[in-house]
């Protein structure tokens, strides 16, 4: 008479649900939620994996470190590979408006706003979060746009544009200063667009 099969030690085998095509998307969605709800410092790879229903090793497999998961979660909101050509593709005299409309639109969307609020708040006290903010808002978005416009000091101009928009973000969405906090998004775009246009295009 044979007894029960001995228990196998080591990591449990991954199911198709754990490592299938949808796993990466579930991890990203869980990461966005975790960072939004817990902030950068309290979110963890283990917590993200638990929320996504996967082994923590799978998070490391797809993204590496916590910083890299954070970066990937933020990239979903900005999608620079799609945004940069769209902003550069229209008339040069309307670049400021297109950029302002895109940026405000990202923040007006509750789905993308929550993890972005986490990064702005965390960037004030955590270098890793500040690095992600610099990488995606400045280098991968604004500096690429400014460089394509063939203007003097493109990096400096990108920083000026970033300072303007991040200032609006902090006042409108983080500390919610009135009347900016309740202003119509179209009014903000109309007021901000000429300044962004000047930063990015005027010699």
FIKOLZA-1660 file (N, C-alpha, C; in steps of 0.1 Angstrom, whole numbers, plus 5000, padded with zeros to 4 digits):
% residues 203
   i   px   py   pz ch aa at
   1 5008 4988 5000  A  X  N
   1 5000 5000 5000  A  X CA
   1 5009 5012 5000  A  X  C
   2 5006 5021 4991  A  X  N
   2 5015 5033 4990  A  X CA
   2 5009 5044 4997  A  X  C
   3 5017 5052 5003  A  X  N
   3 5012 5064 5011  A  X CA
   3 5011 5076 5001  A  X  C
   4 5007 5087 5007  A  X  N
   4 5005 5099 4998  A  X CA
   4 5019 5104 4993  A  X  C
   5 5018 5109 4981  A  X  N
   5 5031 5114 4975  A  X CA
   5 5037 5125 4984  A  X  C
   6 5051 5124 4985  A  X  N
   6 5057 5134 4993  A  X CA
   6 5056 5148 4987  A  X  C
   7 5055 5158 4997  A  X  N
   7 5053 5172 4992  A  X CA
   7 5066 5177 4986  A  X  C
   8 5065 5184 4975  A  X  N
   8 5077 5189 4968  A  X CA
   8 5081 5202 4975  A  X  C
   9 5094 5204 4977  A  X  N
   9 5098 5216 4983  A  X CA
   9 5102 5226 4972  A  X  C
  10 5104 5239 4976  A  X  N
  10 5108 5249 4966  A  X CA
  10 5096 5257 4962  A  X  C
  11 5099 5266 4952  A  X  N
  11 5088 5275 4947  A  X CA
  11 5077 5267 4941  A  X  C
  12 5064 5271 4943  A  X  N
  12 5053 5265 4936  A  X CA
  12 5054 5267 4921  A  X  C
  13 5049 5258 4913  A  X  N
  13 5049 5259 4899  A  X CA
  13 5040 5271 4895  A  X  C
  14 5043 5278 4885  A  X  N
  14 5035 5289 4880  A  X CA
  14 5024 5283 4871  A  X  C
  15 5012 5288 4873  A  X  N
  15 5001 5284 4865  A  X CA
  15 5001 5293 4853  A  X  C
  16 4993 5290 4843  A  X  N
  16 4992 5298 4831  A  X CA
  16 4986 5312 4835  A  X  C
  17 4977 5312 4845  A  X  N
  17 4972 5325 4849  A  X CA
  17 4982 5334 4855  A  X  C
  18 4992 5328 4863  A  X  N
  18 5002 5335 4869  A  X CA
  18 5012 5341 4859  A  X  C
  19 5015 5334 4849  A  X  N
  19 5026 5339 4840  A  X CA
  19 5021 5341 4826  A  X  C
  20 5008 5340 4823  A  X  N
  20 5003 5342 4810  A  X CA
  20 5004 5356 4805  A  X  C
  21 4999 5358 4793  A  X  N
  21 5000 5372 4786  A  X CA
  21 4994 5383 4795  A  X  C
  22 4984 5380 4803  A  X  N
  22 4977 5390 4810  A  X CA
  22 4984 5394 4823  A  X  C
  23 4994 5386 4827  A  X  N
  23 5001 5388 4840  A  X CA
  23 5008 5402 4841  A  X  C
  24 5015 5406 4830  A  X  N
  24 5022 5418 4831  A  X CA
  24 5012 5430 4832  A  X  C
  25 5001 5429 4825  A  X  N
  25 4991 5440 4826  A  X CA
  25 4985 5441 4840  A  X  C
  26 4982 5429 4846  A  X  N
  26 4977 5429 4860  A  X CA
  26 4987 5434 4870  A  X  C
  27 5000 5431 4868  A  X  N
  27 5010 5437 4876  A  X CA
  27 5010 5452 4875  A  X  C
  28 5010 5457 4863  A  X  N
  28 5010 5472 4861  A  X CA
  28 4998 5478 4867  A  X  C
  29 4986 5472 4866  A  X  N
  29 4974 5478 4871  A  X CA
  29 4975 5478 4887  A  X  C
  30 4980 5467 4892  A  X  N
  30 4981 5466 4907  A  X CA
  30 4992 5476 4912  A  X  C
  31 5002 5478 4904  A  X  N
  31 5013 5488 4908  A  X CA
  31 5007 5502 4908  A  X  C
  32 4999 5505 4898  A  X  N
  32 4993 5519 4898  A  X CA
  32 4984 5521 4910  A  X  C
  33 4977 5511 4913  A  X  N
  33 4968 5512 4925  A  X CA
  33 4975 5513 4938  A  X  C
  34 4985 5504 4939  A  X  N
  34 4993 5504 4952  A  X CA
  34 5001 5517 4954  A  X  C
  35 5007 5522 4943  A  X  N
  35 5014 5535 4945  A  X CA
  35 5005 5546 4948  A  X  C
  36 4993 5546 4941  A  X  N
  36 4983 5557 4944  A  X CA
  36 4978 5557 4958  A  X  C
  37 4975 5545 4963  A  X  N
  37 4969 5544 4976  A  X CA
  37 4979 5544 4988  A  X  C
  38 4991 5539 4985  A  X  N
  38 5001 5538 4996  A  X CA
  38 5013 5547 4995  A  X  C
  39 5014 5553 4983  A  X  N
  39 5026 5562 4981  A  X CA
  39 5038 5553 4978  A  X  C
  40 5049 5560 4973  A  X  N
  40 5060 5553 4969  A  X CA
  40 5067 5545 4980  A  X  C
  41 5069 5552 4992  A  X  N
  41 5076 5546 5003  A  X CA
  41 5070 5533 5009  A  X  C
  42 5056 5533 5009  A  X  N
  42 5049 5522 5016  A  X CA
  42 5045 5511 5006  A  X  C
  43 5045 5513 4993  A  X  N
  43 5042 5503 4984  A  X CA
  43 5054 5493 4983  A  X  C
  44 5051 5481 4980  A  X  N
  44 5062 5471 4980  A  X CA
  44 5060 5461 4968  A  X  C
  45 5070 5455 4964  A  X  N
  45 5069 5445 4953  A  X CA
  45 5060 5433 4958  A  X  C
  46 5062 5429 4970  A  X  N
  46 5053 5419 4975  A  X CA
  46 5039 5422 4976  A  X  C
  47 5036 5435 4980  A  X  N
  47 5022 5439 4980  A  X CA
  47 5016 5440 4966  A  X  C
  48 5024 5445 4956  A  X  N
  48 5020 5446 4942  A  X CA
  48 5017 5432 4937  A  X  C
  49 5026 5422 4940  A  X  N
  49 5024 5409 4935  A  X CA
  49 5011 5403 4941  A  X  C
  50 5009 5405 4954  A  X  N
  50 4997 5399 4960  A  X CA
  50 4984 5405 4954  A  X  C
  51 4984 5418 4951  A  X  N
  51 4973 5425 4945  A  X CA
  51 4970 5420 4931  A  X  C
  52 4981 5416 4924  A  X  N
  52 4980 5411 4910  A  X CA
  52 4977 5396 4910  A  X  C
  53 4979 5389 4921  A  X  N
  53 4977 5375 4921  A  X CA
  53 4988 5367 4915  A  X  C
  54 5000 5372 4916  A  X  N
  54 5012 5365 4911  A  X CA
  54 5023 5364 4921  A  X  C
  55 5033 5355 4918  A  X  N
  55 5044 5354 4926  A  X CA
  55 5053 5367 4926  A  X  C
  56 5058 5371 4937  A  X  N
  56 5067 5383 4936  A  X CA
  56 5079 5382 4926  A  X  C
  57 5083 5369 4924  A  X  N
  57 5094 5367 4915  A  X CA
  57 5090 5371 4901  A  X  C
  58 5077 5370 4898  A  X  N
  58 5073 5374 4884  A  X CA
  58 5073 5389 4882  A  X  C
  59 5071 5396 4893  A  X  N
  59 5072 5411 4892  A  X CA
  59 5087 5415 4889  A  X  C
  60 5096 5408 4896  A  X  N
  60 5110 5411 4893  A  X CA
  60 5114 5406 4879  A  X  C
  61 5108 5395 4874  A  X  N
  61 5111 5390 4861  A  X CA
  61 5107 5400 4850  A  X  C
  62 5095 5406 4852  A  X  N
  62 5090 5416 4842  A  X CA
  62 5097 5430 4843  A  X  C
  63 5099 5434 4855  A  X  N
  63 5102 5448 4857  A  X CA
  63 5115 5450 4865  A  X  C
  64 5121 5441 4872  A  X  N
  64 5133 5443 4880  A  X CA
  64 5130 5448 4894  A  X  C
  65 5134 5460 4897  A  X  N
  65 5133 5466 4910  A  X CA
  65 5120 5473 4912  A  X  C
  66 5118 5477 4924  A  X  N
  66 5106 5485 4927  A  X CA
  66 5106 5498 4920  A  X  C
  67 5118 5504 4918  A  X  N
  67 5119 5517 4911  A  X CA
  67 5115 5515 4896  A  X  C
  68 5118 5504 4890  A  X  N
  68 5115 5501 4876  A  X CA
  68 5100 5498 4875  A  X  C
  69 5094 5491 4885  A  X  N
  69 5079 5490 4884  A  X CA
  69 5073 5503 4885  A  X  C
  70 5078 5512 4894  A  X  N
  70 5072 5525 4895  A  X CA
  70 5073 5533 4882  A  X  C
  71 5084 5532 4875  A  X  N
  71 5086 5539 4862  A  X CA
  71 5077 5533 4852  A  X  C
  72 5075 5520 4851  A  X  N
  72 5066 5514 4841  A  X CA
  72 5052 5518 4844  A  X  C
  73 5048 5519 4857  A  X  N
  73 5034 5523 4860  A  X CA
  73 5031 5537 4856  A  X  C
  74 5041 5546 4857  A  X  N
  74 5040 5560 4853  A  X CA
  74 5040 5561 4838  A  X  C
  75 5048 5553 4831  A  X  N
  75 5049 5554 4816  A  X CA
  75 5035 5551 4810  A  X  C
  76 5027 5543 4816  A  X  N
  76 5014 5540 4810  A  X CA
  76 5006 5552 4809  A  X  C
  77 5008 5562 4819  A  X  N
  77 5000 5574 4819  A  X CA
  77 5005 5584 4808  A  X  C
  78 5018 5584 4805  A  X  N
  78 5023 5594 4796  A  X CA
  78 5024 5589 4782  A  X  C
  79 5028 5576 4780  A  X  N
  79 5030 5570 4767  A  X CA
  79 5038 5579 4758  A  X  C
  80 5050 5582 4761  A  X  N
  80 5058 5592 4753  A  X CA
  80 5059 5588 4738  A  X  C
  81 5060 5575 4736  A  X  N
  81 5062 5570 4722  A  X CA
  81 5050 5575 4713  A  X  C
  82 5038 5576 4719  A  X  N
  82 5027 5580 4711  A  X CA
  82 5025 5595 4712  A  X  C
  83 5027 5601 4723  A  X  N
  83 5024 5615 4726  A  X CA
  83 5034 5624 4718  A  X  C
  84 5047 5622 4718  A  X  N
  84 5056 5631 4712  A  X CA
  84 5053 5633 4697  A  X  C
  85 5051 5622 4689  A  X  N
  85 5047 5625 4675  A  X CA
  85 5034 5632 4673  A  X  C
  86 5024 5630 4682  A  X  N
  86 5011 5636 4681  A  X CA
  86 5013 5651 4684  A  X  C
  87 5021 5655 4694  A  X  N
  87 5023 5669 4697  A  X CA
  87 5031 5676 4686  A  X  C
  88 5041 5669 4680  A  X  N
  88 5049 5675 4670  A  X CA
  88 5043 5675 4656  A  X  C
  89 5033 5666 4654  A  X  N
  89 5028 5664 4641  A  X CA
  89 5019 5675 4635  A  X  C
  90 5014 5684 4644  A  X  N
  90 5005 5694 4638  A  X CA
  90 5012 5707 4636  A  X  C
  91 5005 5718 4633  A  X  N
  91 5011 5731 4631  A  X CA
  91 5020 5735 4642  A  X  C
  92 5031 5741 4639  A  X  N
  92 5041 5746 4649  A  X CA
  92 5035 5756 4658  A  X  C
  93 5026 5765 4653  A  X  N
  93 5021 5776 4661  A  X CA
  93 5010 5771 4671  A  X  C
  94 5007 5758 4671  A  X  N
  94 4997 5753 4681  A  X CA
  94 5003 5742 4690  A  X  C
  95 5017 5741 4690  A  X  N
  95 5023 5732 4699  A  X CA
  95 5020 5734 4713  A  X  C
  96 5020 5747 4717  A  X  N
  96 5018 5750 4731  A  X CA
  96 5004 5745 4736  A  X  C
  97 4994 5747 4727  A  X  N
  97 4980 5743 4730  A  X CA
  97 4979 5728 4731  A  X  C
  98 4985 5721 4721  A  X  N
  98 4985 5706 4721  A  X CA
  98 4991 5700 4734  A  X  C
  99 5003 5706 4737  A  X  N
  99 5010 5701 4749  A  X CA
  99 5002 5704 4762  A  X  C
 100 4996 5716 4763  A  X  N
 100 4988 5719 4775  A  X CA
 100 4976 5710 4776  A  X  C
 101 4969 5708 4764  A  X  N
 101 4957 5700 4764  A  X CA
 101 4960 5685 4768  A  X  C
 102 4972 5680 4763  A  X  N
 102 4975 5667 4766  A  X CA
 102 4978 5666 4781  A  X  C
 103 4986 5675 4786  A  X  N
 103 4991 5674 4800  A  X CA
 103 4979 5676 4810  A  X  C
 104 4970 5685 4808  A  X  N
 104 4959 5687 4816  A  X CA
 104 4949 5675 4815  A  X  C
 105 4948 5670 4803  A  X  N
 105 4939 5658 4800  A  X CA
 105 4944 5646 4808  A  X  C
 106 4957 5644 4809  A  X  N
 106 4962 5633 4817  A  X CA
 106 4958 5634 4832  A  X  C
 107 4959 5647 4837  A  X  N
 107 4956 5649 4851  A  X CA
 107 4941 5650 4854  A  X  C
 108 4933 5653 4844  A  X  N
 108 4919 5653 4846  A  X CA
 108 4913 5639 4846  A  X  C
 109 4920 5629 4840  A  X  N
 109 4915 5616 4840  A  X CA
 109 4918 5609 4854  A  X  C
 110 4908 5605 4861  A  X  N
 110 4910 5600 4875  A  X CA
 110 4919 5587 4875  A  X  C
 111 4918 5579 4864  A  X  N
 111 4926 5567 4863  A  X CA
 111 4941 5570 4863  A  X  C
 112 4945 5580 4855  A  X  N
 112 4959 5583 4854  A  X CA
 112 4964 5593 4865  A  X  C
 113 4954 5601 4870  A  X  N
 113 4958 5611 4880  A  X CA
 113 4963 5604 4893  A  X  C
 114 4956 5594 4897  A  X  N
 114 4960 5588 4910  A  X CA
 114 4974 5584 4912  A  X  C
 115 4980 5576 4903  A  X  N
 115 4994 5572 4904  A  X CA
 115 5003 5584 4902  A  X  C
 116 4999 5594 4894  A  X  N
 116 5007 5606 4891  A  X CA
 116 5008 5615 4904  A  X  C
 117 4997 5615 4911  A  X  N
 117 4997 5622 4924  A  X CA
 117 5007 5616 4933  A  X  C
 118 5007 5603 4933  A  X  N
 118 5017 5596 4942  A  X CA
 118 5031 5599 4938  A  X  C
 119 5034 5600 4926  A  X  N
 119 5048 5603 4922  A  X CA
 119 5052 5618 4925  A  X  C
 120 5043 5627 4923  A  X  N
 120 5046 5641 4927  A  X CA
 120 5048 5643 4942  A  X  C
 121 5039 5636 4950  A  X  N
 121 5041 5637 4964  A  X CA
 121 5054 5630 4968  A  X  C
 122 5057 5619 4963  A  X  N
 122 5069 5611 4967  A  X CA
 122 5081 5618 4962  A  X  C
 123 5081 5625 4950  A  X  N
 123 5093 5631 4945  A  X CA
 123 5099 5642 4954  A  X  C
 124 5091 5647 4963  A  X  N
 124 5096 5657 4972  A  X CA
 124 5105 5652 4983  A  X  C
 125 5104 5639 4986  A  X  N
 125 5111 5633 4996  A  X CA
 125 5119 5620 4992  A  X  C
 126 5117 5615 4980  A  X  N
 126 5124 5602 4976  A  X CA
 126 5131 5605 4963  A  X  C
 127 5144 5602 4962  A  X  N
 127 5151 5605 4950  A  X CA
 127 5147 5596 4939  A  X  C
 128 5143 5583 4942  A  X  N
 128 5139 5574 4931  A  X CA
 128 5126 5579 4924  A  X  C
 129 5117 5585 4932  A  X  N
 129 5104 5590 4926  A  X CA
 129 5108 5603 4918  A  X  C
 130 5117 5611 4924  A  X  N
 130 5121 5623 4916  A  X CA
 130 5128 5620 4903  A  X  C
 131 5135 5609 4903  A  X  N
 131 5142 5604 4891  A  X CA
 131 5132 5600 4880  A  X  C
 132 5122 5593 4885  A  X  N
 132 5111 5589 4875  A  X CA
 132 5104 5601 4869  A  X  C
 133 5101 5611 4878  A  X  N
 133 5095 5623 4873  A  X CA
 133 5103 5630 4863  A  X  C
 134 5116 5631 4866  A  X  N
 134 5125 5638 4857  A  X CA
 134 5126 5630 4844  A  X  C
 135 5127 5617 4845  A  X  N
 135 5129 5609 4833  A  X CA
 135 5117 5610 4823  A  X  C
 136 5105 5609 4829  A  X  N
 136 5093 5608 4820  A  X CA
 136 5088 5622 4816  A  X  C
 137 5087 5631 4825  A  X  N
 137 5081 5644 4822  A  X CA
 137 5091 5652 4815  A  X  C
 138 5103 5652 4819  A  X  N
 138 5113 5661 4813  A  X CA
 138 5121 5654 4801  A  X  C
 139 5128 5643 4804  A  X  N
 139 5137 5638 4793  A  X CA
 139 5129 5631 4782  A  X  C
 140 5120 5623 4786  A  X  N
 140 5113 5614 4776  A  X CA
 140 5101 5622 4769  A  X  C
 141 5097 5633 4775  A  X  N
 141 5086 5640 4769  A  X CA
 141 5090 5654 4764  A  X  C
 142 5093 5663 4773  A  X  N
 142 5095 5677 4770  A  X CA
 142 5108 5679 4763  A  X  C
 143 5119 5673 4767  A  X  N
 143 5132 5675 4761  A  X CA
 143 5132 5670 4746  A  X  C
 144 5125 5658 4744  A  X  N
 144 5124 5653 4731  A  X CA
 144 5116 5662 4722  A  X  C
 145 5106 5669 4727  A  X  N
 145 5098 5678 4719  A  X CA
 145 5106 5690 4716  A  X  C
 146 5113 5696 4726  A  X  N
 146 5121 5708 4724  A  X CA
 146 5132 5706 4714  A  X  C
 147 5139 5694 4715  A  X  N
 147 5150 5691 4706  A  X CA
 147 5145 5690 4692  A  X  C
 148 5133 5685 4689  A  X  N
 148 5128 5684 4676  A  X CA
 148 5124 5698 4670  A  X  C
 149 5123 5708 4678  A  X  N
 149 5118 5721 4674  A  X CA
 149 5130 5730 4669  A  X  C
 150 5142 5725 4671  A  X  N
 150 5154 5732 4666  A  X CA
 150 5154 5746 4672  A  X  C
 151 5154 5748 4685  A  X  N
 151 5155 5761 4692  A  X CA
 151 5168 5761 4700  A  X  C
 152 5173 5773 4704  A  X  N
 152 5184 5774 4713  A  X CA
 152 5181 5768 4726  A  X  C
 153 5190 5762 4733  A  X  N
 153 5189 5757 4747  A  X CA
 153 5176 5749 4749  A  X  C
 154 5175 5738 4741  A  X  N
 154 5162 5730 4742  A  X CA
 154 5160 5724 4756  A  X  C
 155 5171 5720 4763  A  X  N
 155 5169 5714 4776  A  X CA
 155 5164 5724 4786  A  X  C
 156 5169 5736 4786  A  X  N
 156 5165 5747 4794  A  X CA
 156 5151 5751 4792  A  X  C
 157 5147 5752 4779  A  X  N
 157 5133 5755 4776  A  X CA
 157 5123 5744 4781  A  X  C
 158 5128 5731 4780  A  X  N
 158 5120 5720 4785  A  X CA
 158 5118 5721 4800  A  X  C
 159 5128 5725 4807  A  X  N
 159 5127 5727 4821  A  X CA
 159 5118 5738 4825  A  X  C
 160 5118 5749 4818  A  X  N
 160 5109 5760 4820  A  X CA
 160 5094 5755 4818  A  X  C
 161 5092 5748 4807  A  X  N
 161 5078 5743 4805  A  X CA
 161 5074 5733 4816  A  X  C
 162 5083 5724 4820  A  X  N
 162 5080 5715 4831  A  X CA
 162 5077 5722 4844  A  X  C
 163 5085 5732 4847  A  X  N
 163 5082 5740 4860  A  X CA
 163 5069 5746 4859  A  X  C
 164 5064 5751 4848  A  X  N
 164 5051 5757 4847  A  X CA
 164 5040 5747 4849  A  X  C
 165 5041 5736 4843  A  X  N
 165 5031 5726 4844  A  X CA
 165 5031 5718 4857  A  X  C
 166 5042 5716 4862  A  X  N
 166 5043 5709 4876  A  X CA
 166 5037 5719 4886  A  X  C
 167 5040 5732 4885  A  X  N
 167 5034 5741 4894  A  X CA
 167 5019 5741 4894  A  X  C
 168 5013 5740 4882  A  X  N
 168 4999 5739 4881  A  X CA
 168 4994 5726 4887  A  X  C
 169 5001 5715 4885  A  X  N
 169 4997 5703 4891  A  X CA
 169 4997 5704 4906  A  X  C
 170 5007 5709 4912  A  X  N
 170 5008 5710 4927  A  X CA
 170 4996 5719 4932  A  X  C
 171 4994 5731 4926  A  X  N
 171 4984 5740 4931  A  X CA
 171 4970 5734 4929  A  X  C
 172 4967 5728 4917  A  X  N
 172 4954 5724 4913  A  X CA
 172 4950 5711 4919  A  X  C
 173 4959 5701 4919  A  X  N
 173 4956 5687 4922  A  X CA
 173 4961 5683 4935  A  X  C
 174 4972 5688 4940  A  X  N
 174 4978 5684 4952  A  X CA
 174 4973 5692 4964  A  X  C
 175 4975 5705 4964  A  X  N
 175 4970 5713 4976  A  X CA
 175 4957 5720 4973  A  X  C
 176 4953 5719 4960  A  X  N
 176 4939 5723 4957  A  X CA
 176 4936 5738 4960  A  X  C
 177 4944 5747 4955  A  X  N
 177 4942 5761 4958  A  X CA
 177 4931 5767 4949  A  X  C
 178 4922 5774 4954  A  X  N
 178 4911 5780 4947  A  X CA
 178 4915 5794 4942  A  X  C
 179 4911 5799 4931  A  X  N
 179 4901 5793 4922  A  X CA
 179 4907 5783 4912  A  X  C
 180 4920 5781 4912  A  X  N
 180 4926 5772 4902  A  X CA
 180 4920 5758 4903  A  X  C
 181 4918 5753 4915  A  X  N
 181 4914 5739 4917  A  X CA
 181 4901 5736 4911  A  X  C
 182 4892 5745 4910  A  X  N
 182 4879 5743 4904  A  X CA
 182 4877 5749 4890  A  X  C
 183 4888 5755 4885  A  X  N
 183 4886 5762 4872  A  X CA
 183 4884 5752 4861  A  X  C
 184 4877 5756 4850  A  X  N
 184 4874 5747 4839  A  X CA
 184 4887 5744 4832  A  X  C
 185 4889 5731 4829  A  X  N
 185 4902 5727 4822  A  X CA
 185 4905 5735 4809  A  X  C
 186 4894 5738 4802  A  X  N
 186 4896 5745 4789  A  X CA
 186 4902 5759 4792  A  X  C
 187 4897 5765 4803  A  X  N
 187 4903 5779 4806  A  X CA
 187 4917 5778 4810  A  X  C
 188 4921 5767 4817  A  X  N
 188 4935 5765 4820  A  X CA
 188 4944 5763 4808  A  X  C
 189 4939 5755 4799  A  X  N
 189 4946 5753 4786  A  X CA
 189 4948 5766 4779  A  X  C
 190 4937 5774 4778  A  X  N
 190 4938 5787 4771  A  X CA
 190 4948 5796 4777  A  X  C
 191 4949 5796 4790  A  X  N
 191 4958 5805 4797  A  X CA
 191 4973 5800 4796  A  X  C
 192 4975 5787 4797  A  X  N
 192 4988 5781 4797  A  X CA
 192 4994 5780 4784  A  X  C
 193 4987 5777 4773  A  X  N
 193 4992 5774 4760  A  X CA
 193 5001 5785 4755  A  X  C
 194 4998 5798 4755  A  X  N
 194 5007 5808 4750  A  X CA
 194 5021 5808 4757  A  X  C
 195 5021 5805 4770  A  X  N
 195 5034 5805 4777  A  X CA
 195 5042 5793 4772  A  X  C
 196 5036 5781 4771  A  X  N
 196 5043 5770 4767  A  X CA
 196 5048 5772 4752  A  X  C
 197 5040 5778 4744  A  X  N
 197 5044 5781 4730  A  X CA
 197 5056 5790 4730  A  X  C
 198 5056 5800 4739  A  X  N
 198 5068 5809 4739  A  X CA
 198 5081 5801 4744  A  X  C
 199 5079 5793 4754  A  X  N
 199 5090 5786 4759  A  X CA
 199 5097 5777 4749  A  X  C
 200 5088 5770 4741  A  X  N
 200 5093 5760 4732  A  X CA
 200 5096 5764 4718  A  X  C
 201 5091 5775 4714  A  X  N
 201 5093 5779 4699  A  X CA
 201 5100 5792 4697  A  X  C
 202 5098 5802 4705  A  X  N
 202 5104 5815 4702  A  X CA
 202 5119 5816 4704  A  X  C
 203 5126 5821 4695  A  X  N
 203 5141 5822 4696  A  X CA
 203 5145 5833 4707  A  X  C
% end
